[in-house]
Amino acid sequence: MHAGERCVIIGNGPSLRETNLGLLRHEYTFGLNRIYMMFEELGFETTFHVVINRYVVEQCADEFRNINAPLFTTAPNRGFLDGAANTAYLNLIVGLWPYFSRDAARGVWEGYTVTYVAMQLAYYMGFSEVVLVGVDHRFAVSGKPNQLVESTGPDASHFDPRYFPKGFKWQLPDLENSAVAYTLARKAFEDDGRRIVDATVNGALTIFPKVSLEEALVR
């Protein structure tokens, strides 16, 4: 479908504020979770949108219903979004750990992060190169991975302090297991002659080759 083409996966980290996102206006882009909070400022919307966390979907269902791009979520979220237009419900692959799905039509492995699901979708769609931005791989809060918590105030872990406002329920990140998933993604792409590069400004992720966004988009 997109063989020989490039896409950009836009994370939600604070580094987006240091990234020239205007360069992405004419790129294929995957937006994640609440990136739509930035659309008005950007002046464009992402090509695709991905959200998998049930707590994010449940609390922001009306906003996801208003996404114009094709929306990808997982089958367990159907009850929150049932009837939403232009929405694909992906089957979850369970019982395999870790796993990279080369056929998202059959199912995806969550990999502890929505970014990983976007990588599997990009692979399935045939993109030859994936560029990451805003995937900071660090959070301003700490605690037990995957623990459900409630936001207590301004959000310092994302690009907007209103991202997870006071009272918002969310799960703490599992950075260690996310890195395991990312390692699988790198291998899957490289085994097929494709690649993922990381153009996140000052990101903490070390799995993928580092490039500047300007350099990545020249290729």
LINTAHU-V244988 format. One record per pair of residues at least 6 apart in sequence whose C-alpha atoms are under 6 Angstrom apart, sorted by the first residue. I is the first residue (numbers start at 1). J is the second residue. Records with the same first field share a line. If there is no record, write none. Layout:
I=J  J
This chain:
1=125  126
2=125  126  127
3=126  127  128
4=128
5=127  128
6=127  128  129  130
7=28  29  130
8=29  130  131  132
9=29  30  132
10=31  133  134
11=133  134  135
12=134  158  159
13=134  135  136  158  159
14=158  159
15=134  201
16=134
28=47
29=46  47
30=46  48  49
31=46  49
32=49  50  51
33=51
39=45
47=69
48=69  70
49=71
50=71  72  73
51=73
52=73  74
58=80
65=84
70=86  87
71=87
72=87  88
73=89
74=89  90
75=89  90  91
90=107
91=107
92=107  108  109
93=107  108  109
101=108
102=124
103=124
104=124
110=117
111=178  181
112=178
128=194
129=194  195  196
130=196
131=196  197  198
132=198  199
133=199  200
134=200
135=200
136=203  204
137=204  205
139=157
140=156  157
145=172  173  174
146=171  172  173
147=171  172
148=170  171
149=169  170  171
150=167  168  169
151=166  167  168
152=166
153=166
154=161
155=161  164
189=195
197=208  209
198=208  209  210
199=210  211  212  213
